[in-house]
Amino acid sequence: MSLWFDPAELLIGGVWRTAAAGTLPVEDPSTGEAFAAIARGGAAEIEAAVAAAQAARAGDWGALAPAERGRLLSRLGRMVEDRADDLARLEARDVGKPLRQARADALALARYLEFYGGAADKVTGETIPYLPGYTVFTLREPHGVTGHIVPWNYPMQIIGRSVGAALAMGNACVLKPAEQASLTALAFARLAAEVLPPGALNLVPGLGAEAGAALAAHPGVQHLSFTGSVATGAAVQAAAARNVVPVTLELGGKSPQLVFADADLDAALPQLVGPGIQNAGQTCSAAARILVERAIYPEVVARMAGVYRGLVAGPALADRDLGPLISARQKAVVEGYLARAGGLRVAARGQIAADAPAGGHYVAPVLLADVPPDHVLAQEEIFGPVQVVMPFADEAEAIRLANGTPYGLVAGVWTRDGARQLRLARALRAGQVFLNSYGAGGGVELPFGGVGRSGHGREKGFEALMGFSALKTVAARHG
């Protein structure tokens, strides 16, 4: 696979350059073999990137009217859409996800840029009634320099929802992609460099412990956006706290779907399984727990098992149901969880394709039934193609089970009872609740984020623009 750019360079102030520490290998999860190298940026490169972002805010980028920022983002979105097939193949090979999923991610990136391009000049303040002789109004202003630490599972989508919103508000960005999957971030930056003023977007690949830590702790960054694990998110927040910098954290999940006896099972079945094995289960909003009313529990388990037996994991470019896990390390984590499943009923397993390379990081999808709610596989995020199914007796127990983990990201409810739908929407502890559907994060327009160990703050939709801006109150006394 040939690349149309040099992946061993990083972007600072509109200039592509190499890193002082050299490069890091890029592995194809489908084969386990290295096929490229990326820059190993570190503290020095982060320092330069923040300085470039500050200069852009004080210069051409900061001087642009909101409508003009929006036009540039919309143009960038069209460029991404034009290269969607190229970006999809790059993402599929770099991350290991099936080609059709990778193409959906590329189109989602284009849609984010279209959405935020259109929203850039729609953010307004308000007037506030106050004392006689005063006129009081509010302004929404950019933070200044924003840092974006993006994970490896959905690079393009998360760049779109965080960097897109931050740029729309007029911030200048420093982007640190995950070392396991930086190629589409680099490709995106190549396109952005053709459109945006120098320094509006700076890209520094590298190790989390080096480049990521330096970005999180940098005193010149006014806001941080992090998506990833709970442990790393806590470390990012601690580093930012030393500079009293706000942080948007989108962390893990153990998201439930609640299936009641009156549910439309034909409509539910694809949405019960699909969001659980999408991207080989490496999705923070994966439908990891399926809670089913006892009256239909055997039927739901049997129908899900039938789907599972037909699932096939294979090389990303073969475009099967799911691809490999991102790395040998992640495969070992998932297999470690499955080793603790002794005594649980394996309702069904999928299979690994015969043509899957031996060096790839494949795990066959597994459906576990009758899982006790306090079992480690029902409590902890596995981040692999593993779903657990458990029964409930009534609505009260369903709510208790659904809210019975430290996470609170997404939930789904399947019932024809309208009153129950509204009761559950209020009772479930989650940042998003889908009724008779499951969005696995939902659309570009829908605010997304969690509660509890799933994080705080919201990205996506118009709400993201609020997070990437600061509110200023102006009180004018005029008599």
C-alpha positions as CSV (number, residue, x, y, z in Angstrom):
1,M,0.0,0.0,0.0
2,S,1.6,3.2,-1.1
3,L,1.1,6.5,0.8
4,W,0.6,9.9,-0.7
5,F,2.5,11.6,2.1
6,D,5.5,11.1,4.3
7,P,4.2,9.6,7.5
8,A,7.5,10.2,9.3
9,E,6.9,14.0,9.5
10,L,4.9,16.2,11.9
11,L,3.2,19.5,11.3
12,I,4.2,22.6,13.3
13,G,3.3,26.1,12.2
14,G,2.4,25.0,8.7
15,V,5.8,23.3,8.2
16,W,6.4,19.6,7.9
17,R,9.5,18.5,9.8
18,T,11.1,15.4,11.4
19,A,11.3,14.6,15.1
20,A,14.5,14.8,17.1
21,A,13.9,11.3,18.5
22,G,13.4,9.7,15.2
23,T,10.5,7.4,14.3
24,L,8.2,4.7,15.6
25,P,7.1,1.7,13.6
26,V,3.5,1.4,12.3
27,E,2.0,-2.1,12.5
28,D,-0.7,-3.6,10.5
29,P,-3.0,-5.4,13.0
30,S,-4.3,-7.8,10.3
31,T,-0.8,-9.2,9.8
32,G,1.3,-8.1,12.8
33,E,3.9,-6.7,10.4
34,A,5.3,-3.1,10.3
35,F,4.6,-1.3,7.0
36,A,5.5,2.4,7.8
37,A,7.0,4.7,10.4
38,I,5.7,7.8,12.1
39,A,7.6,10.6,13.9
40,R,8.4,10.1,17.6
41,G,7.5,13.6,18.8
42,G,8.3,14.6,22.3
43,A,8.4,17.6,24.7
44,A,10.5,19.8,22.3
45,E,8.0,19.3,19.4
46,I,5.0,19.9,21.7
47,E,6.7,23.2,22.9
48,A,7.1,24.3,19.3
49,A,3.6,23.3,18.4
50,V,2.0,25.2,21.3
51,A,4.1,28.3,20.3
52,A,2.9,28.0,16.7
53,A,-0.7,27.7,17.9
54,Q,-0.3,30.8,20.0
55,A,1.2,32.7,17.1
56,A,-1.8,31.6,14.9
57,R,-4.3,32.8,17.5
58,A,-2.5,36.2,17.6
59,G,-2.2,36.3,13.8
60,D,-4.1,35.3,10.7
61,W,-6.2,32.5,12.3
62,G,-7.4,34.6,15.2
63,A,-8.2,37.6,12.9
64,L,-10.7,35.6,10.7
65,A,-14.4,36.3,11.0
66,P,-16.4,33.3,12.2
67,A,-18.1,33.0,8.8
68,E,-14.7,32.8,7.1
69,R,-13.6,30.1,9.6
70,G,-16.7,28.2,8.7
71,R,-16.0,28.4,5.0
72,L,-12.6,27.0,5.4
73,L,-13.9,24.1,7.5
74,S,-16.6,23.4,5.0
75,R,-14.0,23.4,2.2
76,L,-11.8,21.0,4.2
77,G,-14.8,18.7,4.7
78,R,-15.4,18.5,1.0
79,M,-11.7,17.6,0.5
80,V,-12.0,14.8,3.1
81,E,-15.1,13.5,1.3
82,D,-13.3,13.5,-2.0
83,R,-10.5,11.4,-0.5
84,A,-12.9,9.1,1.5
85,D,-11.9,5.9,-0.3
86,D,-8.2,6.6,0.2
87,L,-8.7,7.5,3.9
88,A,-10.8,4.4,4.4
89,R,-8.1,2.1,3.1
90,L,-5.6,3.8,5.2
91,E,-7.7,3.6,8.4
92,A,-8.6,-0.1,7.7
93,R,-5.0,-1.0,7.5
94,D,-3.8,1.1,10.4
95,V,-6.6,0.3,12.8
96,G,-7.7,-3.1,11.5
97,K,-11.4,-2.3,11.1
98,P,-13.4,-3.6,8.1
99,L,-13.2,-1.4,5.1
100,R,-16.9,-0.4,5.1
101,Q,-16.6,0.7,8.7
102,A,-13.5,2.7,7.9
103,R,-15.3,4.4,5.0
104,A,-18.1,5.3,7.3
105,D,-15.6,7.0,9.6
106,A,-14.1,9.0,6.7
107,L,-17.5,10.2,5.7
108,A,-18.3,11.0,9.4
109,L,-15.2,13.2,9.5
110,A,-16.4,15.1,6.4
111,R,-19.8,15.5,8.0
112,Y,-18.3,16.9,11.3
113,L,-16.4,19.5,9.3
114,E,-19.6,20.3,7.3
115,F,-21.6,20.6,10.5
116,Y,-19.1,22.7,12.4
117,G,-18.3,24.8,9.3
118,G,-22.0,25.7,9.2
119,A,-22.1,26.4,12.9
120,A,-19.1,28.6,13.2
121,D,-21.0,31.9,12.8
122,K,-24.1,30.7,14.7
123,V,-22.8,30.9,18.2
124,T,-24.3,33.9,19.9
125,G,-24.5,35.5,23.3
126,E,-27.5,36.8,25.1
127,T,-28.7,39.9,26.9
128,I,-29.5,39.7,30.5
129,P,-32.2,41.9,32.3
130,Y,-30.4,43.6,35.2
131,L,-30.6,46.9,37.1
132,P,-31.9,50.1,35.7
133,G,-29.1,52.0,33.9
134,Y,-27.3,48.8,32.9
135,T,-27.1,46.8,29.7
136,V,-25.6,43.3,30.3
137,F,-24.7,40.8,27.6
138,T,-22.6,37.7,27.2
139,L,-19.9,36.7,24.6
140,R,-18.7,33.3,23.6
141,E,-14.9,33.4,23.1
142,P,-12.4,30.7,22.2
143,H,-10.2,29.4,24.9
144,G,-7.1,30.1,22.8
145,V,-4.9,27.0,22.4
146,T,-6.6,23.6,22.7
147,G,-4.9,20.2,23.1
148,H,-6.4,17.1,21.6
149,I,-5.3,13.6,22.6
150,V,-7.0,11.2,20.3
151,P,-7.2,7.4,20.7
152,W,-6.5,4.6,18.2
153,N,-10.0,3.1,17.8
154,Y,-11.8,5.9,15.9
155,P,-9.1,8.5,14.9
156,M,-11.1,10.2,12.1
157,Q,-14.4,10.5,14.0
158,I,-12.8,11.8,17.1
159,I,-10.7,14.3,15.2
160,G,-13.8,15.5,13.6
161,R,-15.8,16.0,16.8
162,S,-13.1,17.6,18.9
163,V,-10.7,19.4,16.5
164,G,-13.6,20.4,14.2
165,A,-15.5,22.0,17.0
166,A,-12.5,23.7,18.5
167,L,-11.5,25.2,15.1
168,A,-15.0,26.4,14.5
169,M,-14.8,28.4,17.7
170,G,-11.6,30.0,16.7
171,N,-9.2,28.0,18.9
172,A,-5.8,26.9,17.5
173,C,-5.2,23.2,18.0
174,V,-2.3,20.9,18.9
175,L,-3.3,17.3,18.0
176,K,-1.6,14.3,19.4
177,P,-2.8,11.1,17.8
178,A,-2.3,7.6,19.3
179,E,1.0,6.0,18.4
180,Q,-0.9,2.8,17.4
181,A,-2.9,4.7,14.7
182,S,-1.7,8.0,13.4
183,L,-1.9,7.7,9.7
184,T,-5.3,9.1,9.0
185,A,-4.5,12.0,11.4
186,L,-1.4,12.7,9.3
187,A,-3.4,12.5,6.1
188,F,-6.0,14.8,7.5
189,A,-3.4,17.3,8.5
190,R,-2.0,17.2,5.0
191,L,-5.4,18.3,3.7
192,A,-5.8,20.9,6.5
193,A,-2.5,22.5,5.7
194,E,-3.8,23.3,2.2
195,V,-6.7,25.2,3.7
196,L,-6.0,26.6,7.1
197,P,-3.6,29.4,8.0
198,P,-0.2,28.1,9.4
199,G,-0.4,27.1,13.1
200,A,-4.2,26.7,13.3
201,L,-3.7,23.0,13.3
202,N,-0.5,21.4,14.6
203,L,0.1,17.7,14.6
204,V,2.6,15.9,16.9
205,P,2.6,12.1,16.8
206,G,4.5,10.2,19.4
207,L,4.3,8.1,22.5
208,G,1.7,8.9,25.1
209,A,4.2,9.0,27.9
210,E,6.3,11.5,25.9
211,A,4.3,13.7,23.6
212,G,0.9,13.1,25.3
213,A,2.2,13.9,28.7
214,A,4.0,17.0,27.5
215,L,0.8,18.3,25.9
216,A,-1.4,17.6,29.0
217,A,1.1,19.4,31.3
218,H,1.9,22.4,29.0
219,P,1.0,25.7,30.7
220,G,0.3,27.3,27.2
221,V,-2.7,25.0,26.6
222,Q,-6.0,26.5,27.8
223,H,-8.3,23.4,27.2
224,L,-7.7,19.7,26.8
225,S,-9.8,17.1,25.1
226,F,-9.0,13.5,25.8
227,T,-10.6,10.2,24.7
228,G,-9.2,7.0,26.0
229,S,-8.9,4.8,29.1
230,V,-10.0,5.8,32.6
231,A,-6.5,5.5,34.0
232,T,-4.9,7.7,31.3
233,G,-7.8,10.1,31.5
234,A,-7.2,10.6,35.2
235,A,-3.5,11.2,34.6
236,V,-4.4,13.8,31.9
237,Q,-6.8,15.5,34.2
238,A,-4.2,15.6,37.1
239,A,-1.6,17.1,34.8
240,A,-4.1,19.8,33.5
241,A,-5.2,20.6,37.1
242,R,-1.7,21.8,37.9
243,N,-2.3,24.5,35.3
244,V,-6.0,24.9,36.3
245,V,-7.0,23.9,32.7
246,P,-10.5,22.5,31.9
247,V,-10.6,19.0,30.4
248,T,-13.2,17.2,28.4
249,L,-12.9,13.5,29.2
250,E,-14.6,10.7,27.2
251,L,-13.6,7.5,28.8
252,G,-14.7,3.9,29.0
253,G,-18.1,2.3,29.1
254,K,-20.0,-0.9,29.9
255,S,-23.2,0.2,28.1
256,P,-26.4,-1.8,28.6
257,Q,-29.4,-2.5,26.3
258,L,-32.6,-3.3,28.1
259,V,-35.0,-5.6,26.2
260,F,-38.6,-5.9,27.5
261,A,-41.1,-8.6,26.6
262,D,-43.1,-6.3,24.3
263,A,-40.0,-5.3,22.2
264,D,-39.9,-5.7,18.5
265,L,-37.2,-8.4,18.4
266,D,-36.9,-8.4,14.6
267,A,-35.9,-4.7,14.8
268,A,-33.8,-5.1,17.9
269,L,-31.7,-8.1,17.0
270,P,-29.3,-6.4,14.5
271,Q,-28.9,-3.5,17.0
272,L,-28.2,-5.9,19.9
273,V,-25.3,-7.6,18.2
274,G,-23.9,-5.0,15.8
275,P,-22.9,-2.4,18.3
276,G,-21.3,-5.1,20.4
277,I,-18.9,-6.4,17.8
278,Q,-18.3,-3.2,15.8
279,N,-14.6,-2.5,15.4
280,A,-14.0,-5.8,17.1
281,G,-15.7,-4.5,20.3
282,Q,-13.1,-1.7,20.6
283,T,-15.7,1.0,21.0
284,C,-16.3,2.9,24.2
285,S,-20.0,2.9,23.6
286,A,-20.2,-0.7,22.6
287,A,-23.4,-2.6,23.7
288,A,-21.4,-4.7,26.1
289,R,-24.4,-5.9,28.3
290,I,-27.7,-7.1,27.1
291,L,-30.4,-7.2,29.8
292,V,-33.5,-9.2,28.9
293,E,-36.8,-9.7,30.6
294,R,-37.2,-13.3,31.7
295,A,-40.3,-14.1,29.7
296,I,-38.3,-13.7,26.4
297,Y,-34.8,-14.4,27.7
298,P,-34.3,-17.8,26.1
299,E,-35.6,-16.6,22.8
300,V,-33.3,-13.6,22.7
301,V,-30.2,-15.6,23.7
302,A,-31.0,-18.2,21.0
303,R,-31.5,-15.5,18.3
304,M,-28.4,-13.7,19.3
305,A,-26.5,-17.0,19.3
306,G,-27.7,-17.7,15.8
307,V,-26.2,-14.4,14.6
308,Y,-22.9,-15.0,16.5
309,R,-22.4,-18.4,14.9
310,G,-22.3,-16.7,11.5
311,L,-19.9,-13.9,12.4
312,V,-16.4,-14.0,10.9
313,A,-13.3,-12.1,11.9
314,G,-10.8,-11.5,9.1
315,P,-8.3,-9.1,7.6
316,A,-9.5,-5.5,7.5
317,L,-9.4,-5.2,3.7
318,A,-11.3,-8.4,3.3
319,D,-14.3,-6.4,4.8
320,R,-15.8,-9.2,7.0
321,D,-18.0,-8.7,10.1
322,L,-15.0,-7.6,12.2
323,G,-11.3,-7.3,11.9
324,P,-8.4,-7.9,14.3
325,L,-7.7,-6.1,17.6
326,I,-5.3,-3.2,17.4
327,S,-2.3,-5.0,18.9
328,A,-0.9,-8.1,20.5
329,R,-1.2,-6.3,23.8
330,Q,-4.9,-5.7,23.4
331,K,-5.5,-9.3,22.2
332,A,-3.8,-10.5,25.4
333,V,-6.0,-8.3,27.5
334,V,-9.2,-9.7,25.9
335,E,-8.0,-13.3,26.2
336,G,-7.1,-12.6,29.8
337,Y,-10.8,-11.6,30.4
338,L,-12.0,-14.7,28.6
339,A,-9.8,-16.9,30.7
340,R,-11.8,-15.6,33.7
341,A,-15.1,-16.8,32.2
342,G,-14.8,-20.3,33.7
343,G,-18.2,-21.4,34.8
344,L,-20.1,-19.0,32.5
345,R,-22.2,-20.4,29.7
346,V,-20.8,-19.7,26.2
347,A,-24.0,-19.3,24.2
348,A,-22.1,-19.0,20.9
349,R,-18.8,-18.1,19.2
350,G,-18.0,-16.7,15.9
351,Q,-15.0,-17.8,13.9
352,I,-11.7,-16.5,12.5
353,A,-11.5,-16.7,8.7
354,A,-9.2,-19.3,7.2
355,D,-7.3,-16.6,5.3
356,A,-6.5,-14.6,8.4
357,P,-2.7,-14.2,8.7
358,A,-1.2,-16.1,11.6
359,G,0.5,-12.9,12.9
360,G,-2.7,-10.9,13.1
361,H,-4.4,-10.1,16.4
362,Y,-7.7,-11.9,15.9
363,V,-10.2,-13.0,18.6
364,A,-13.4,-14.8,17.6
365,P,-16.5,-13.0,18.9
366,V,-18.0,-14.6,22.0
367,L,-21.5,-14.4,23.5
368,L,-21.8,-15.3,27.2
369,A,-25.1,-16.0,28.8
370,D,-26.4,-16.1,32.4
371,V,-23.6,-13.8,33.6
372,P,-23.9,-12.7,37.2
373,P,-24.2,-8.9,37.4
374,D,-21.2,-8.7,39.8
375,H,-18.9,-10.9,37.6
376,V,-15.8,-9.1,36.3
377,L,-16.9,-9.7,32.7
378,A,-20.2,-7.8,33.5
379,Q,-18.4,-5.0,35.4
380,E,-15.2,-4.1,33.6
381,E,-14.7,-2.8,30.1
382,I,-13.2,-5.6,28.0
383,F,-12.7,-3.6,24.7
384,G,-13.0,-6.7,22.6
385,P,-15.8,-8.7,20.8
386,V,-17.4,-10.1,23.9
387,Q,-21.0,-9.5,25.0
388,V,-22.7,-10.7,28.1
389,V,-26.5,-11.4,28.5
390,M,-28.4,-11.5,31.7
391,P,-32.1,-11.8,32.7
392,F,-34.2,-9.4,34.7
393,A,-37.6,-9.9,36.4
394,D,-39.1,-6.4,36.2
395,E,-38.5,-2.8,35.4
396,A,-37.0,-2.0,38.8
397,E,-34.4,-4.8,38.5
398,A,-33.6,-3.8,34.9
399,I,-32.8,-0.2,36.1
400,R,-30.7,-1.6,39.0
401,L,-28.7,-3.8,36.7
402,A,-28.3,-1.2,34.0
403,N,-27.0,1.3,36.6
404,G,-24.9,-1.3,38.4
405,T,-21.5,-0.4,37.0
406,P,-19.2,2.6,37.6
407,Y,-19.8,3.7,34.0
408,G,-22.5,5.7,32.4
409,L,-22.0,6.4,28.7
410,V,-24.8,5.0,26.5
411,A,-28.0,2.9,27.1
412,G,-30.6,1.4,24.8
413,V,-34.2,0.5,25.7
414,W,-36.4,-1.8,23.7
415,T,-40.1,-1.6,24.5
416,R,-43.4,-0.5,22.9
417,D,-44.7,1.0,26.1
418,G,-44.3,4.8,25.8
419,A,-44.6,5.6,29.5
420,R,-41.9,3.0,30.2
421,Q,-39.7,4.6,27.6
422,L,-39.8,7.9,29.3
423,R,-39.4,6.5,32.8
424,L,-36.3,4.6,31.7
425,A,-34.9,7.6,29.8
426,R,-34.9,9.5,33.1
427,A,-33.9,6.6,35.4
428,L,-30.8,5.3,33.4
429,R,-27.5,6.7,34.4
430,A,-26.0,7.5,31.0
431,G,-25.0,10.4,28.8
432,Q,-27.2,9.1,25.9
433,V,-30.3,6.9,26.0
434,F,-31.7,5.4,22.8
435,L,-35.3,4.3,22.7
436,N,-36.0,1.4,20.3
437,S,-32.6,1.9,18.7
438,Y,-29.0,2.0,19.6
439,G,-26.7,4.6,18.2
440,A,-23.3,3.5,19.6
441,G,-22.5,7.2,20.1
442,G,-25.3,8.5,17.8
443,G,-25.0,11.1,15.1
444,V,-22.8,14.1,14.5
445,E,-25.6,16.4,15.8
446,L,-26.2,14.6,19.1
447,P,-24.2,15.7,22.2
448,F,-22.1,12.8,23.5
449,G,-20.3,12.1,26.7
450,G,-20.6,10.2,30.0
451,V,-21.1,10.3,33.7
452,G,-19.2,8.5,36.4
453,R,-16.1,6.7,35.1
454,S,-17.2,7.4,31.6
455,G,-16.0,11.0,32.0
456,H,-17.4,14.5,31.8
457,G,-18.0,17.2,29.4
458,R,-19.8,16.9,26.0
459,E,-18.6,16.6,22.4
460,K,-20.6,16.4,19.2
461,G,-23.5,18.6,18.2
462,F,-23.8,22.3,19.0
463,E,-23.1,21.6,22.7
464,A,-19.4,20.9,21.8
465,L,-19.0,24.5,20.8
466,M,-19.9,25.5,24.3
467,G,-17.2,23.3,25.7
468,F,-14.6,24.8,23.4
469,S,-15.4,28.3,24.3
470,A,-15.5,30.5,27.4
471,L,-18.4,32.7,28.5
472,K,-17.7,36.4,29.2
473,T,-20.2,38.6,30.8
474,V,-20.1,42.4,29.9
475,A,-22.0,44.8,32.2
476,A,-22.3,48.3,30.8
477,R,-23.5,51.1,33.2
478,H,-24.8,54.0,31.1
479,G,-27.3,55.7,33.5
